[in-house]
Amino acid sequence: MLLNNLIASPAFSAWQAGESLDVGRLLYTLDGRPRLSIVSIAHLSEQERMFFVTLLLNEVVSWVRAQPGTNSLRALLYMDEVFGFFPPSAEPPSKRPMLTLLKQARAHGLGIVRATPVPGRPSGDCEPPLCERARQRGSLEKFRPDGRPLRR
């Protein structure tokens, strides 16, 4: 019943028009050259943002799984303002596909960069980041398991 309500909604009609979400076409031109694709969701409501990010991440998971294994980088997924989509304690719909990508994408040539202006302990289901630029005193201590201050 909820799916029918969603599909019949006038607000959903915009999601049924336009180009299909094809990760291969976002990453490469028709003649196989790499391309830069920037997807902005700033104009969407919070619910629409979560819907789109979850849809996009699931499409990226499908694309990754269709790729043969490799040691070289084929593509890079950069996601800014990730905290709301990948919180350390909650389980929004976008979290599961992101965790899948963090665990499996590298073996298929996809690198992932996650960025947030609010450093904090990342989700317990993934490794801590390799680098962090802290702008506030005490930010890096959140990444230490024991919470002790870091020496500078």
Secondary structure per residue as TSV (DSSP state, phi and psi in degrees):
chain	resnum	aa	ss	phi	psi
A	1	M	-	360.0	-42.8
A	2	L	H	-63.5	-37.1
A	3	L	H	-64.4	-42.0
A	4	N	H	-61.3	-41.5
A	5	N	H	-61.9	-40.9
A	6	L	H	-64.1	-48.7
A	7	I	H	-66.0	-35.1
A	8	A	H	-80.6	-11.9
A	9	S	-	-66.6	135.2
A	10	P	G	-60.9	-32.1
A	11	A	G	-66.9	-26.2
A	12	F	G	-81.4	-15.3
A	13	S	G	-60.1	-32.0
A	14	A	G	-64.3	-27.9
A	15	W	G	-76.7	-12.8
A	16	Q	G	-96.3	-2.8
A	17	A	S	-112.3	164.4
A	18	G	S	93.3	-170.6
A	19	E	S	-75.1	144.6
A	20	S	-	-71.4	157.4
A	21	L	-	-84.4	97.0
A	22	D	-	-119.4	107.5
A	23	V	H	-61.5	-39.4
A	24	G	H	-58.0	-40.8
A	25	R	H	-74.9	-27.8
A	26	L	H	-68.3	-32.5
A	27	L	H	-93.6	-27.6
A	28	Y	B	-137.3	147.2
A	29	T	-	-74.1	173.0
A	30	L	T	-63.4	-28.1
A	31	D	T	-91.5	11.9
A	32	G	S	90.8	2.7
A	33	R	-	-79.2	144.9
A	34	P	B	-67.7	149.6
A	35	R	-	-136.3	157.4
A	36	L	-	-97.6	124.0
A	37	S	-	-121.4	127.6
A	38	I	-	-114.7	125.8
A	39	V	-	-113.8	117.6
A	40	S	-	-104.8	132.0
A	41	I	-	-118.6	18.3
A	42	A	T	-61.0	-29.2
A	43	H	T	-83.4	-6.8
A	44	L	S	-88.6	156.5
A	45	S	-	-72.6	167.3
A	46	E	H	-57.8	-44.1
A	47	Q	H	-64.4	-41.2
A	48	E	H	-67.1	-36.2
A	49	R	H	-61.5	-47.9
A	50	M	H	-62.0	-42.2
A	51	F	H	-59.3	-49.6
A	52	F	H	-67.9	-44.8
A	53	V	H	-61.7	-42.2
A	54	T	H	-63.3	-43.9
A	55	L	H	-61.6	-46.8
A	56	L	H	-62.2	-47.1
A	57	L	H	-62.7	-38.5
A	58	N	H	-66.1	-36.7
A	59	E	H	-66.7	-38.5
A	60	V	H	-65.2	-40.3
A	61	V	H	-59.0	-44.8
A	62	S	H	-63.1	-42.3
A	63	W	H	-63.2	-44.6
A	64	V	H	-59.8	-44.9
A	65	R	H	-66.9	-21.1
A	66	A	H	-84.3	-9.5
A	67	Q	S	-89.1	142.7
A	68	P	-	-71.1	157.9
A	69	G	-	-63.4	149.8
A	70	T	-	-157.8	158.9
A	71	N	S	-97.8	-7.4
A	72	S	S	-103.6	159.7
A	73	L	-	-83.3	123.1
A	74	R	-	-94.8	-38.0
A	75	A	E	-155.8	164.6
A	76	L	E	-132.3	129.9
A	77	L	E	-105.9	116.9
A	78	Y	E	-111.4	125.1
A	79	M	E	-127.1	116.4
A	80	D	S	-95.5	157.4
A	81	E	S	56.0	49.0
A	82	V	-	-78.1	-18.7
A	83	F	G	-54.9	-45.0
A	84	G	G	-65.8	-23.5
A	85	F	G	-96.2	-10.8
A	86	F	S	-145.5	57.1
A	87	P	-	-73.8	156.4
A	88	P	S	-70.4	-26.1
A	89	S	S	-115.0	-33.1
A	90	A	-	-82.7	173.3
A	91	E	-	-130.6	67.8
A	92	P	-	-70.2	163.1
A	93	P	T	-59.5	-26.4
A	94	S	T	-76.4	-15.5
A	95	K	H	-70.6	-42.8
A	96	R	H	-61.8	-49.1
A	97	P	H	-65.5	-33.2
A	98	M	H	-65.8	-42.0
A	99	L	H	-61.5	-41.0
A	100	T	H	-60.2	-45.2
A	101	L	H	-64.1	-42.4
A	102	L	H	-61.7	-31.0
A	103	K	H	-88.9	-28.5
A	104	Q	H	-119.9	-22.8
A	105	A	G	-65.0	-37.3
A	106	R	G	-56.7	-39.6
A	107	A	G	-65.2	-18.0
A	108	H	G	-109.3	9.2
A	109	G	T	94.4	13.3
A	110	L	E	-107.1	120.4
A	111	G	E	-92.3	150.9
A	112	I	E	-130.6	131.6
A	113	V	E	-122.3	123.0
A	114	R	E	-111.8	136.2
A	115	A	-	-131.6	145.8
A	116	T	-	-150.7	143.4
A	117	P	S	-80.3	-7.2
A	118	V	S	-115.4	88.0
A	119	P	-	-65.1	143.2
A	120	G	-	-168.7	176.8
A	121	R	-	-62.9	124.7
A	122	P	-	-69.7	173.5
A	123	S	-	-53.0	138.4
A	124	G	T	-64.7	-10.7
A	125	D	T	-88.6	3.0
A	126	C	S	-138.7	165.7
A	127	E	-	-72.7	155.0
A	128	P	-	-66.6	160.5
A	129	P	-	-67.2	157.6
A	130	L	S	-76.9	-30.7
A	131	C	-	-141.2	156.2
A	132	E	-	-153.0	131.8
A	133	R	-	-108.2	106.7
A	134	A	-	-88.5	131.9
A	135	R	-	-105.4	-15.0
A	136	Q	S	-115.9	141.0
A	137	R	T	-60.1	132.6
A	138	G	T	91.2	-4.1
A	139	S	T	-64.0	-42.4
A	140	L	G	-68.9	-25.9
A	141	E	G	-61.8	-24.8
A	142	K	G	-63.6	-22.7
A	143	F	G	-88.5	-13.7
A	144	R	S	-80.8	133.8
A	145	P	T	-59.5	-34.8
A	146	D	T	-93.0	-6.9
A	147	G	-	74.5	4.1
A	148	R	-	-71.5	151.1
A	149	P	-	-64.3	149.6
A	150	L	-	-88.1	146.1
A	151	R	-	-84.3	140.8
A	152	R	-	-108.2	360.0
